[in-house]
């Protein structure tokens, strides 16, 4: 993939349209906006899991 034509594989924004574009193997890339969005999705999923009976059985990470 040509460095001048990199786009986020998730939102399709060009490198010059985003703050930072992280290039991965195989020509994939992700921008900071999509990373932030993914982090929100993960945080929401973790919050739902910790509130569910199944999530409570697993305990908190690092707890003994």
C-alpha positions as CSV (number, residue, x, y, z in Angstrom):
1,X,0.0,0.0,0.0
2,X,1.4,3.4,-1.0
3,X,2.1,5.6,2.0
4,X,0.5,8.6,0.3
5,X,-2.7,6.8,-0.3
6,X,-3.3,5.2,3.2
7,X,-6.9,5.2,4.4
8,X,-8.5,3.9,7.5
9,X,-9.9,0.4,6.9
10,X,-12.9,1.2,9.1
11,X,-14.1,4.7,8.1
12,X,-12.3,5.1,4.8
13,X,-10.9,8.5,5.8
14,X,-7.5,9.4,4.1
15,X,-4.4,10.0,6.1
16,X,-4.6,13.7,5.6
17,X,-8.1,13.7,7.1
18,X,-7.2,12.2,10.5
19,X,-4.9,13.0,13.4
20,X,-3.0,9.7,13.3
21,X,-3.3,6.7,11.1
22,X,-1.8,3.5,12.4
23,X,-0.8,1.1,9.6
24,X,-0.9,-2.6,10.2
25,X,0.1,-5.7,8.3
26,X,-1.5,-6.6,5.0
27,X,-2.3,-3.0,4.1
28,X,-4.9,-2.4,6.9
29,X,-4.9,0.8,8.9
30,X,-7.0,2.4,11.6
31,X,-7.3,6.1,12.6
32,X,-7.4,7.5,16.1
33,X,-11.1,8.3,15.7
34,X,-11.9,4.7,15.0
35,X,-9.6,3.5,17.9
36,X,-11.6,5.8,20.2
37,X,-14.9,4.5,18.9
38,X,-13.7,0.9,19.4
39,X,-12.6,1.7,23.0
40,X,-16.1,3.0,23.7
41,X,-17.6,-0.2,22.4
42,X,-15.2,-2.3,24.5
43,X,-15.9,-0.2,27.6
44,X,-19.7,-0.5,27.1
45,X,-19.4,-4.3,26.6
46,X,-17.2,-4.7,29.8
47,X,-19.7,-2.6,31.8
48,X,-22.6,-4.8,30.6
49,X,-20.7,-8.0,31.4
50,X,-19.8,-6.8,34.9
51,X,-23.5,-6.1,35.6
52,X,-24.7,-9.4,34.3
53,X,-24.9,-12.5,36.6
54,X,-22.5,-14.3,34.2
55,X,-19.9,-11.4,34.4
56,X,-20.1,-11.4,38.2
57,X,-19.2,-15.1,38.3
58,X,-16.0,-14.3,36.5
59,X,-14.8,-11.8,39.1
60,X,-12.8,-8.6,38.5
61,X,-9.5,-8.9,36.6
62,X,-6.6,-9.3,39.0
63,X,-8.9,-10.2,41.9
64,X,-7.9,-13.1,44.1
